[in-house]
Structures are given as structure tokens and as C-alpha cells.
Amino acid sequence: VDPPRNDAALLRYGRDLTSLAEKGDFDDLSDRPDEIDRLFEVLLRKRKRNAMITGAAGIGKTALVELLSRRIAQNRAPSRLSGTRVYEISMGSLLAGTTLRGMFEERMSKVIETLVSCQPAILFIDEAHLIWGAGRAEGAPMDAANILKPVLGGSKVSVIGATTTGEYHHYIARDPALARRFQEIMVEEPGKATTIAILQRHAQTLEAHHGIMIGADIPSEAWRATELHLSNRTQPDKSVDLLDSTAVLVEREGRGEMGTDDLYRVLARQTGRMMSALGEGAARDLRGLEASLNKRVIGQEEAVKRIVSTLVSRRYGEAAPGRPLGTFLFSGATGVGKTELARTLAREYFGSARDFLHIDLAEYSGHDGVHKLIGMPYGSSVGTAEGILTRWLRERSSGVVLFDEIEKAHPDIHRLLMGLLDEGRITSGMGERFDVRRCVAILTTNVLGHQDMHRVKLGFSPLEDHDDPFALMSKYFPEEFLGRLDEIIIFRTPTVQEFRKILSQKLTEALGRLQDKGVFLVYEPERLLDHLLAGDEKPWGGARDMARLVERRLIQPIARRLLDLDAGEWVCIELTESFYRFGDIDPVPLTRHPRPAGPPPGFSGRPNAAPEARQ
């Protein structure tokens, strides 16, 4: 019988993991043979028997120590570790209430003294980067790291720490005297087979806890779903979370078995996307995409067709594994629909306007442009602020990223984007890798003017043809950069009839905003369009110019006439001959009434339908 251990000081600030393992608290764990063998190698050394487990958040660092505790409890560890206890302490508990100088040092010394007396024992510190600076008072050099250093270099105790790779390099590695006392064990993300094995074990405990059945195919489907749609989180944590949340949903609905549809319902809630945007292989999801895009972006049918074709091939053919869903360069004059098509694609394909990131590269022309996108590196004198691109990828993991006016960006950004376009990944300034394989990357440029638009042929022709899009673009961008794109798409200048459709679209949007304010317009649609398009100026500005025409020639005259109205009134205005001849709204509005909820009496919703109130 082992003698009793006086481990009260350790249990006051933590827990005995070996005791928990003996009770079966860690039965759902799956073996990680390579990592556990490396951990045994460090613990069996003569000196500096300390391990620092590093890796991404959620990759299984703490679970590896729990697995060690279970191996010891089951007598499956090397014989020299037989009878060893693994104690975990919390730095937060150690620091709590240490208001006077010296109190933290006293607690820390007591923990070390108790650990030495309880040998064989291992001390585990989760979030180990917190020992750097913990308990340090102003003007005093002592902290938890400096108190531990003498013990770490000897042969009396073993300490295991766990922290993320970034925090290890930011805190621990910056103190060489501390870092050399640890052997770093890097935990890599488990492969598919290992992750599914972990999920199968976890599914068994979820079945017992929630009283439901989980089919044999559910763990593999959970792995596939999270790989596709939570690409910037790590396995196995993201798949375990999805299984657990789905089990809760099934239990609350009073059903006895979990299905794959339940996984996608929960995933849709977590990501804020529609189910159709998450489902793979459903033809109906893409069948109406081309029509939806053409309805919003007028006159660019060829561009829309080529984008949809690429997305279809990615979904069904996987023609370019390891690359983003699509990489496109949009070129054309301002206002022809480049940005609008990107924004509409995010809404129609991914299901939400939040799945769209617009980066105006005119703001990233300086040497610090790259750091604005991906963040500053650790150790930088100007801080470690996260970049706009990496912050969005951390939150969304999939969607449309628009790099607007790529020709204005600093050359360093062009080099940065090569990795994104070719390999489907991007690395932050802090060394964290982000997966962009579930993103559509769109670059826009205005380097080709209207004259080029008239000469360029849609599609590709031989490179020696100076009117070829690739040849024209190679004057401004390196060929190795252009070669990483799926499509170089030239947006043509709309025809007069297409400008008319765009104007009608902008007019409808403007009148909708007026109706929200209680202002209803009675007019002849075709005559109003003719009036707005009349004049000497040519609308080369595209959709933006159409919006300005509506604003300048219709909305502004109406707004001036409405200055004397009360906020609680709705008003119907009829466009008369004086408007079409002189651009003036009649001095007296047609009708004014106290504003009820909804449109005025008799207003049918048609723009040229006169309300009954005018009779």
C-alpha cells in the first residue's frame, strides 16, 4: 500500500488527474501513439524532464495529458512511471487574492515544496504562457517562471506545460533561460482516420449522456462537414463540438436518433448560413445561381456564366484540390458591375451579405499594407494587432473576398496573394495559418479603359494578339501572378438598352426608400426613364452614374418640395408636364394626410397608380 500523500497544497489550487482517470472520467479519449511516446521520452530523462506541448487551439494538448494520466492509471505506462500522480494547477487560482507583495511567491514555493515531497509526481500547467510575468510586482523581477527555473533544471520533479504555438513563441521562447528547460512537443492536427476514431469514441459517451442513437456514419459526416465549413478551426475540437451540439438538439426535440440533416441544421446555426449554402452536391443550389446573378447585374451575362461554370466544376469535379473555390480577376471601366457582382455572389451562393469582405487596396499602397491585412508579427515594436483579412477569416472561414483595385496595392501584397490564389492558404503575421479553400477570391482592376473594352475579345486568343486580355493584363501584372487565376474576365460597357435597365433598377430602389418615408410617386415609367436619360452627358460611369441621375434629377427636386411637410404625413406626388419640361415638382403636393401604417388609401403598389385620395 502506498503511503498517504500530503498533497493538500496541490489540490487547493488544482486537481489530481490520475485520480480522475481512475474514476473513468477520460474514457472517451482516443490514443495518440506518436505524441504519447514522445512525452514518455521526455519524462524518462535524467535531467530537465519537462515538456512543453504546443499546437493550435482545440488540437488536443490538454487531452494528451489526460491520456497520459489514464495510461498511468491503467498501468500502461513505462514501469518507471508506475505510481506517478499527475497534478494540474491553475494559475488563476494561485493568483486569486494575492493582494500583498510576497503572497504569490509564498504560494508558489509551497506548491513546489509539496510537489517534491509527493514524488513520484508530475505537475501540469495548462495555458503555461501565463507563468511568464505571473505574480510580478512593479519593480520586482520575480514571477512564476523565475521561481520555477531552479526546479526545472534539476532532476527532482517533472513539469508539463501546454500552450498554443503563437503564445509559446511570444512568451516562453522570448526567455531563453526558461525555454531551454523545456522540451517542446508539437502536436499536429490529427488526420482523417485518427479524428474519426476520436469521434466514434466520443459518440458512445454522447449516446449514454443524451439517451439517443448516433449512426455509424455520423462521425465521418461530422468530420467532412467541419472540414468544409469550419476550415479555420482545428480537429478534433470542431467536430466534437458539432456532435455534442447536435446531440443536444436531437434530445430537446424528443427524437431517438441523430441524422446527417441534424448536423447541417446545427452547422447552419453556428455559421449563420442557409442550409442550402452548406449542402454539397445539391444541383438545385446552383441551378438558379446564374439567373439570380444576372437579375442583379445587368449586361454581364458572359462574366456570370464563366463564374458559375468555375463554381460548378469546383463543387462536382474538384478540378483544383487545395485551391480556393474560385479565383477571378475582374477588369472593366468603373461602374460596370464588378463590385456588385462580387457582393451578389456572396449573398446568393453563401447565403448572407456578411460572407462578403471588401478590401479597397488603394488604402494598402504603403510598406505596411501587408501588415494591415495579416497583422503584425510577434515581437514587433508597433504591437501585434490582427489584420483585417485574418480577423475576417477567423470569424467566417468561407465567403467572397474582394480585393478592389489590385493595381494600387503594394508589390508585397501581390506576393502575399500568390499563396492565397495557388495554395488556398494565408499565414498571419503571428505565424497562424488560415485555410481559404472555401472562399472565392475576386480581384478587380480599372487599368483597361473604354477604348480597350471595345477592342478586347471575350475569351482568350494567342498571346501575340495585343487585344488579348492576358496580353493586355501582362503589361501591368507579372505573368506568374496572372497564371494563378482561374479566369480573367473583361466586363464590357453596357449598351443603351442595358443602361436603361440599370436605370430602372436604381429608380425602383430609390422609390422604395421614398415609400418607407411615406412619399408615393405617380408617374409614367417609360416617360420618366426617357427624361432621366435625356441630356448631353454620356453615362460612362455605369451603374454609379445611373444612381446619380436618379438622385440629381428626381430625388433632389422632390426633397426640396417636401421641406414644409410634417414628419407624420404621407404624401402622393404626381409628375406633371412642368416636371418633364422644367424639372420642377408642382408647388403643392397632390395629397397630404396623417400618415397611417402602410401605403395611402387606394395605392396599389404600382408606381403609376394614382391613389383614390386624389379623386
N, C-alpha and C positions, 0 to 999 in steps of 0.2 A: 504494500500500500504506500502510495506516495505521501510524503509528509505534507501537512497543510501549508498553503502559501499565504503569506501576509501581503495580498495584492490589493488592499483596500484603496490605496492612493491611485492605483491604475484604474480601478473600477469607478472611482469617484469622477474621473474625467473621461471615461470611455467605456469599453465593453470587452468581454472575453470572447473572441471569435471562435476559438476552439470549442468552448462550452456550447456556443450556439450551433456549431457544426455537429456536435454530439447529439444535440436535440433534434437534428434533421432540418434546421432552418434553411440550409443551402442545397436541398436535394434536387432542385431544378437546374443545377449547373451542368454544363457540358465540359468535357475535358478539353484543355488547350495544351497538348503534349509538348510542343516546341517551347512555348513560353514557360511552362511549369518546370521543364528540365533546366532551362537557363536560370530560373530563380533558385532551384536547388543548387546549382553550381556556385552561385554567389554565396548562399547561406552556409555552404560547407567549407568555405575558405578559412585559412587560419587567422588572417587579419583583414580589416576593412570588409566585414561580412555584411555590407549594406547595399541594398538595391534601390534604385530609383526607377519606377515604372512610368514610362512616358507614352503618350499617344493621344489621339483626338478624343474629344468628349464623347462618352457613350460607347467607347470601343471595348470596354470590359476590363479596365485596370483594377478597380475595386473587386470585381468578380474573380479576378485571378488570385487575389489574396484570400478571398473566401474559399476558393478552390484549394489553395494551399492548406487552409485550416481543415477542410474536410478530408484531404489526403492524410493529414497527421492524425485526425480523429479516427480514421478508418485503418490506421497502421499501414498505409500505402506509401508512406514517405520513406526516405533513406533512414537506416537504423539510427544514425547519429542524431536525427531529429525526433526520435521517439520520445514521447512525453513532453515535448515542447508546447508551450502555450503561446498563442498569438493574441496580443492585446492591441486594440485600436484606441487611440486617444484623439480627442477633439481639441484643436487649437482654440476654438471659440469658448469651450468650457474652461480651459486653462486661463484664458484672458479675462473671463467674466468676473467682475467685482474686484479686479486688481487696481484699486484706486490709488494706493500708496506705492511709492518707489520701493522696490525690493520684494514686493509681494509675488510678482510673477516669477522672479528668479528663484524665490523660495519654493514655489510650487513645482517649477521645472526641475530643480535639484532633487526634490522629494520623489518625483516620478522616476528620475534616473536611478536614484538610490534604491527604490523599490524594485525597479526592473532588474538591477544587478543582483539583488537578494533573491529574486524569484527565478533565477536561471535553472533550467533552460527556458528562455522566453524570448519572444520577438516582439518588437514594438512597431506598430503600423501607424503611419501618419498620412491620412488622406488629405488632398489639397496641400501637399507638402511645401509648395512655394510660400505658404503663409509663415513658415518658420523664419524666413528672411525678413527681418525687421520686427517680428512679433515681440511685444513687450519692451521695445526700445524706448527709453525716455529721452527727452530733449537733453542733448549734451552728453549722453551716456552711450558708449559703444556696444554694450551688452544687449543681445537679443537671443531668441531661442536657438538660432543657428550657431552662434558663438558659444553658447552653453553646451550644445551637443557635440561640438567639434572634438574635444578631447576624448569623448566616449566613442565616437565614430571611428577614430583612427586606431583603436585598440582591438583586443580580441575577446572582451568580456561579453558584449551584447551585439545583437543584430538589429538594425533598423531598416524598415521598408517604407519608402515614400511613394506616393502616386500623384502625378500632376500632368497637365496637358503639355504637349511638346513646346508650344509657344511660351507658356509660363515658366517651364524649366529653363529655357534659354534666356528669358527676360530676368529671372530672379536667381535661380540656383547657379547656372553657368557663369553668371557675372561675378561670382565669388569663387575663384579657382581653388582656394583652400577648402571650401565646402564641397565643391563639385568632385574633387579628386577622392574624396572619402566615400563616394557612391559609385556603384557600377550601374550604368544606365541600361535598362532593358526596354527596348522599343517594342510596343505592342502594335502590330499591324491589323488592319481591318480583316476579319475572317472572310474566307472565300464562301462561295455559294453552299457547298456541301456542309461546311462547319456551321454556318449560320442556320441552315435548315435543321441540322441536328439539335442546335440550341433551341430553336423554336418548337421542335417536336417535344422536347423535354418540358419546355415552358407550357405548352398546350395541355399537357397532362395535369399540371398543377392548376391551370385555369379551369379545366373541366370539373375538378373536385371543388374548387372555390366557388364557382358560379353555378354549378349544377346543370351544365349544358354539355352537349356533344360538339366536338370540333373535328371535322372530317380530316382524313389523312392528307388531302390535297391543299388544305388551308395554309399550313406553314410555308409551302413553296410559293403559293399565290401571294402571301403576305410579303415574302422576300421580293418577288417580282414587282409588286405594286410599289413598294417603298424605294426600290432601286430606280424605278422610272420617275416617280413623282416627289420623292424626298431625297433627291440626289446629293444635297449638301449636308445631310446628316449621316451619321455613321451606323454601320451594322455592328452588333445585333440590336442596339438600343432602339433604333427607329422601328424595326419590325416587332420587337417585343412590346413596345408601346401601342402599336396598331392592334396587335392581337388582344391585348388587355382591354383597350378601349372598346373594341368590337364585342368582346365577351360581355362587357357591362351593358352595351346596347341590346344584345340578344336577351340577356336576363331581364332587363327592365321591360321589354316588350312581351315577356312571358312565353317565349319560344324555347324549344328544347335543343335546337341545333343551329350552328353558325354556318352561313353560306358565303360564297365569294362576293355576292352582291352586298352583303353586310360590310365587308372590308372596304369596298369602294364608297359606301354611304358615309362611313366614318372618315375615310380619307378626304372625301369631298368637303366635309365639315372642317377638317383640320386645315385644308389648303384654301378654303373659300372659293372653290371652283365647282362648276356644274359636273354632275356625274358623266355627262356625255363627253366633257373635255378630258376626263380621266380614263374612260374606257378605251381599250386598244382593240383594233380590228373591227370596229363597227363601221360599216360602209356608210350608213346614213349620216354619221357625224361629219363626213367630208363631202357628202353628195351635194349639200346645199351651200357649201362654203363659197364656191365661185360666184354663185348668184348673189349671195349676201354682200360680198366684197364689191361686185360690180354695181350693186344698187347704191352703195355709198360713195364710191369713187367713179366718177363719170369719165368715159372715154379712154380708159386704160385696160381694155379687155385682154390685150396680148400680155401685158405685165401680170395681170391677175392669173391668167391661165398658166404661165410659167411658174409662178409661186406655188399655186395649188398642186401642180404636177410634181414639184420637188417634195412637198409635204406628203403627198400620197406615196411616192417612192420610198421615203424615209419610214413611213408607217408600215408598209407592207413588204417592201423589198429589203430594207436595211442596207441600202447600197453603199453607205459610207459609215460603218460602225466606228464609234469613237469620235465622231464629229457632231456638231450641233444639228438640230433638225433642219435648219436651212441657213445659208449664208448668202446674202444678196447685196449687190451694190446698185442703188437706185440713182440714176443720173437724169437730169432734165432741168428745164427752167423753173424758176421759183413759182410756186402756186399751182403746179400741175397735179398734185395729189400724193406726193411721196410720203410725207409725214402722215397724212390722213389714212393712207393705205396701211401703214405700219400700225397705227392706233386701232383701226378697224380690225386688222388681223388679230391683234391681242384680244379684243373683245369677242370676236366670233369664233376663234379657234381655241383659245384658252379659257374663255368664259367670263372674263372680268376685265374692266378697264384698269384694275390695279396690277394686272400682269403686263404692264407696259412701262418701260423706263426710257425716258427721252434724255439723252445726253447731248447738249449743244457743245461741240468740240471747239467752237470759237472761244470758249472760256478756258480751254486747256492747251493753249498755244505756247505756254512758257515751259521752262525746265521742270517745274513742279507739277506739270499736268498729269504725269503718270501717278504720282502720289495722291493727287486728288481723286483718282479713280480707284486705286487699290490700297491706299493707306500708307502711312509712314512705317518704316522698319523699326523693330525694337532697337533701343539704344540711340535713336535719333535725338539730336539736341532740340528738335522742334516738336517732340511729342510722338504719340503713337495713335493719332486719330485714324478712324476707319474710313476707307474711301467710299464714295457714293455707289460705285458698281458692286464692290464686295458686300457692302451693307444690304443692298437690294437682293443680291444673290443669297445671302444668308436667310433672308425673310421669305423669298418667293421660290427660289430654285428652278423655276421654269417660267417662260413668258417670252415677250418680244423686247429686245434691247435695241434701241435706235441710236446709232452714232451719227449725229447730224453734222453735215459739212465737214467731212473727213479731211478735205484738203487743207483745212485751217488748223489741224491738230499738230502738235509737236512730233517730229520723227520718232521719238521714243515710244509714242502711243501706237504708231504704225507697227513697230516691232513687237509691242505688247500684244496687239490684236492678232498677230500671226499665230501665236499659240492658241488663242481662242478659236480662230477660224479653222485651224488644221487639226488640232488635237482635242478640242472640246473641253478645255480646262483653262483656268487662270489662277495664278498664285498671288496672294495678297502680299503687302509689304512685310507682314509678320510671318510669312512662310506658310500660311494656311492655303491649301489647295481647294479650289471651288470647281465643281462639275457644271458645265454649261451644255451638256449633251441634250438637255430637254428645253433648250432655248432656241429661238430664231434670232439671229444676228443680222441687222439691216444697217448698211452704211449708205449715207446719201452724199451727193456732191452736186455742186452747181457749176463745175468747171466747163461744161459744154453749154454754149449759148444757143439762142434760137436758130442761128444760121446752121450750127452743127446739127440741130434737131431735124432740120429739113433734109440734110444730106445723109444722115445716118440711116442705114438699113436695119430694120429689126431682125435680130438673129445675128449670125456670125458669117463673115466672109473672109477670104485669105488675108493674112496679116499685112501683105504689101499694099492692100487697098486702104488708103488713108481715111476712107469713110467708115471703116470697120470699128465697132465700139471698143474692142480690146486694143486695137492700134491707137485709137484716139485717147483712151484712158492711160495707156503706157507712157504718154507724154508727161503725165502728172504723177503716176504711181509706179513703183517697181513692179516688174513682171512677176516676181516671186510672190508679191503681195496679191496681185490680181489672180494669180493661178490658184489661190486657196479659196476662191469664191465659187459657189455653186452656179450663180447666174449674175451676169452684168446686164441690167435691164434699163433700157432707154425709155423714159416717159415722153411721149410725143405731146406736142402742143395741141390742145383740143380744137376741134372745128367750131364754126359759128353755132351750129345746132347744139353741139355739146356744151358750149359756153351757156347757151340758153337753158339747157337742162340744169347746169350747175347753178345758174342764177335762180331758177325756180326752186331749187333745193334750199338755197340760202334765204330766199324770200319766205318760204314756208317756216323755216326755223325762226326767223325774225318775228313773223306774225304770231307764232306760238308763244314767244316771250311777251309780246304785247297783250295777248289774251290773258296770260297769267296775271297781268296788271290791271285787267278789267277794260282793255281797249280792243274793240272789234272793228274790223275794216270791211267795208262793202266795196267791191271793185270788179273790174273785168280783167281776168287773169292775163289773157294774151295781150291786151292793150297796155296793161301795166308793164309787162316784160318788154314790149317794144319801146315804151317810154324810158325805162331804165337803161336799155342798151343804146338808145339814141345819143348822139353826141360825136364830137370829133375824136375823143381819145379812143385808143385801141386797148382792149382789156388783156394786155400781155401778162399781167400779174396773175392770171389764172383764178383759182377759187378765192384767193385773198382779195383780188380786185372785185370779184362779184359781191363779196360780203361788204366791201367798202361802198360799192354802188348803192346797195340797199340802204346802208346806214346814211350815206350822204344825201341821196335823192328822195328817200321816203321817210325813214325813221326820224331824221332831224327835223323836217318840217312838221311832222305830227307832234314831236316832243315840244316844239315851241308853242304850238297851238294849245297844248294841254296844261300849260303852266298855271292857268287860272282855275283849274278844276280841283275839287276837294278829293282827298285821298280815298274817301269812302264811296265814290261814284264810279259806275261803269259808263262807258261812252261808246256809241257807234258812230263811225265816221265814214261818209261816202265820198269816194274820189270823184269829183266833178270835172267839168271841162276846164275850169280855171287851174286845176292841178296839172292836167296834161299839157296845157298851153304855157302856164307861167310857173309851175312847180309849187303853187300855194294851196294850202288847205283852207277851205271855206272858213270865214271868220267865226261862225257859230257852229259848234258841233251839231250833228244831226239829232241826237237824243242824249239826255242825261237823266239818270235815275239813281236812287240809292242802290248801292251795289249789294245784291244778294249773293248767295253761294251759287256758283255755276254761271253759265252764259246768260245774256239778257233774254227776255221772253221772245220766243219765235225764232231764235238764232239756230239754224240747222247745223252749223259747223262748217258749211261751205263758205269759202272766202267771199263769194259774190252774192250770198244770200242775205237779202235785207230783212231785218227783224220786223216783227209785227208792230213794234213800237213806233216805227216811222210813219205808220198809216194814221 
